[in-house]
Amino acid sequence: MHGTPAGPTPPPPLPTDQLRFAMPPMHDSAEDERRHRKERLAGALRIFGRMGFEDGVSGHITARDPEYSDCFWVNPFGMPFSHVTVGDLVLANSEGQVIEGRYHVNQAAFTMHSQVHAARPDVVAVAHCHSVHGRALAALGELLDPITQESCAFYEDHALYDAYSGVAVDAAEGRRIAAALGSHKALVLRNHGLLTVGDSVDAAAWWFLSMERSCQVQLTARAAGRPVLIDHRMAVATREQLGGDLVAWINYQPMWQNIARSEPDLLS
């Protein structure tokens, strides 16, 4: 019996060290790291704008300054996310007082964000917006269920702030929110929306994007029928694979590349 004639021998595989794989950059100075965080912050705000996460002047992402650890870069109050550039960002202290920049900051942002940053020195960035599906789940006062691979990243790693007392305008409310977050990566603020944190702007932004989508999937699945839960063992195993900030950083890079290439003016 005659087999198929052998074709030409394919080239040998390339050594893996010759293949590109992005990893979080290392910085030689605080100035370099500051510039990097500001670029990623401006990019994340523009992505959030594309995703429709703005609601009037609500919504903010903060990034801790690498040198002044109790000061934070934030989007200017009242400026559309889609217009923000690196040069527009504002540096404010933990009291919400502007120490660098040309614009006001949203004081409600700092009431919440500064207390989260103070309670979590491991956190570089905090994201909070009034996204549609996040608010819908928050209105139910519920957590995400482990019904998809993506939602498993939040399994037993997010919490519910089971209270609502209006717009957060005092430090005590911010401390209660920070306490509810604890050591988790995300928080559902009942009747309010979502909050996520990360050890980079990229990670915090990715967790918010992924959490918002997971809220959408959960609400859609429940409207269509009865979602099937992933069992505890597999949900934990999936979280261990996908729930770390490095994985979030990696997942976020296509979005960063897209916004940086299509809207390079954000770097100005």
N, C-alpha and C positions, 0 to 999 in steps of 0.2 A: 504494500500500500504506500503510495507516494504522498508525502505531506506537501503543504504549501511551501513554495520556494522561500528561503530566508531573504528578507530584505536587507538593506544596508544597516550596519551597526550604528545605533544612535550615539551622539556624543556623550561623554561621561557627565554625571551630575556636577554642577558647580559646588565648590566648597561653601558651606553655610556662612562662613565669615566674609564671603564676597557678596552676600545678599543684604539688601537694606532692610532694616527694621527699626523704626523710630522708638526711642526711649526718652523719658524726661531728661532734659538737658541739665548739666552741671554748670554752675556759674562761678567766675573768678572773683567777682566783687558784688557787693550789695547793689551798686549802681546797675550792673548788668542784670541782676535778678529782678530789680525793681522795673526796669524797662520791659523785661519778659512778662512779668505779671500784669503790667499795664496793657501790653499788647493783647494778651489773652483775655483780659477783662473787657476791653473794647470789643474784641471779636465775639465774646460770649453774649454781650449785650445786643450786638447786631443779629446774632443767631436767634436770640429770644424774640427780637422784633420780627424777624421773618416767620417765626412760629406762632405769632399772634398772642404772646404772653403779656403784652402791655394792656393795662386798663387805666386810662387816664394817666395820672402821675404815680400810680401804685407800681410797685415792683422795683427790686434793687438787687445788685450783686456787689458784695464787698470783698476786697482782697487785702490781707494784712501786708503792711509794708515790711520788707525783709530786714530793715535796719531799726525802725521805730516800731516795736512789736505791738504797741498799744495805739497805733494809728492805722487807718484803713483807707484804701482807695475805693471810690464809689462813683456811680454815674451821677451827672449833674441833675439837680431837681428840675423837672419840667421839660427836659430835652428828650426827644424821641430816641428810643434805643437805636433805631436805624441810622441816626445821624452822629452817634457818639464816635469820637476819635480819641486816640491816646492823649492828645493835648487837651482835650475837654475834661478829662477825669479830675476828680477833686480828692484831695487828701484831707481827712478830718481826724481829730483826736477822738478819744473814747466818749467825750461829752458832745460830740457832734459839731464841734467848732472847726471851721475851715482853717487849715494852716498852709494849704497850697492849692491854687486854682482860682477860677474866676466866677464860680457859681455857688449858689446855695446848695445844701444837701437836704434831703427829706428827713426831718427829725424823727419821724416814726421808724425810718430805716435804722437809725442808730440806737433807738430805744431797744429794738430787738437784736440787731446784729452785734452791737458792741458787747452786750451781755453774753451772747453765744461765744463770741471770740474770747471774752475774758474767762469763761468757764472751760473753754476747750483750746488750750495753747497749741494742741496738735493741728488745729484747723487753720488753713490758709485762707479759704474762701467760703462764703455763705451766700446761698442763692434763695431768694423768696420772690415769687410773683403770684398774681391772681389769675392763674391759668384756668380755663373753663372746666376741664375734667378734674383737675385737682380740687377746685371749689365744689364741684358736684359731689365727689367722694367725701370731702370735708363736711358738706351739709348733711351727710348721712352719719357723720361721727364714726366712721369705720376706718380700719386699716386695710392694706392690700392683702388679698388672699394669694396663696401660692398656686396660681392656675396657669402660669406660663414660665418659661425659662427666665425671662427678664424679670418678672415679679419675684422670682425666688432670690434674686440678688438682694432684695429688701427683707427677706424672711427673718423674723426675729431680730432685725436690725433697723427697725423704724418704730416710732411710737406715736401715740395720740395725745395731743394737748386738749383735754376734754373740758374746755371752758371757752367762753367768749365774753369779753368785756369791752367791746368797741375797739376803736383804733388804739394801738399800743402807743401810749405817750409818756409812760413813766418807767423808771428803771426797775421797779418792783415787778411789773408785768414782764419785762424782758428777762429778769432772773427766773421767773416761773417758767417761761418758755424754755430757757436754757436748761433748767432742771428737768423738764419733761423730755427734752432731747437726750439728756444723759450722754452716754458714750456712743449713741447710734449715729448713722449717717443721714437720717431723714426724719422728718416730723410732719404729721398731719395736724394742722391747726383747725380745730373744729369750727365750722361755719366761716372759714377764713381762706385756707389754701394750704400750699405745700412749702416746706423749707428743707433745703439740703445743704450738706457741708462736705468739704473734701480737703485733702492735703495739697491741692493745687486748684487753680481756677478751672482747669480742664475737668477735673474729677467732680467738683461741685456742680458744674454746668451739666455734665453728662448725667449725674444722678437726678437732677431736676428733669431733664429731658426724658430720661427713661421712666422716671416715676410718673410723670404726666401721661405718657403713653400707656403705662400699666394701669393707671386709673381709667383711661379711655377703654382699654380692653376689658377690664373688669365690669364696668358699667354696661358695655355693649353685650358682653356674654350673659350677664344677668338678665338683661332685657330680652334676650333671645331664648333663654332657658335656664337650666340649672348647671352652673360651672362644676367641673370635676376637679377636686383638689389634688395636687401632688402630695404624696405622703411625706410625713415629717423627715424621715431619713433621707429621701432624695432631695427634698427642699433644702435641707442643711448642706448636703453634699454639693448641690448646685450653687448655693450661696458661697461656699468655700472656694469654688472655682471662679465665680464671676463677680463676687461682691466686694473685691478689694479696690482701693483707689488706683492702683497701677492699672488694673483691667479697665477701670473707668477712663483713665487717661488715654489708654490705647484706643478704646472705642470711640473717643471723642475726636481723634486726629483727622479723620476724613472731613468732619464738619469744619474743623479749624482750617484745613487746607482749602476747602471750598470757599469759605468767607474771606480768607486772606488773599486768595488769587482773584476772586471776582470783585472784591471791594478793597483794593489795596490802600485807598485813602484813609481807612480806619487807623493806619499806622502813623498818620501825620499828627 
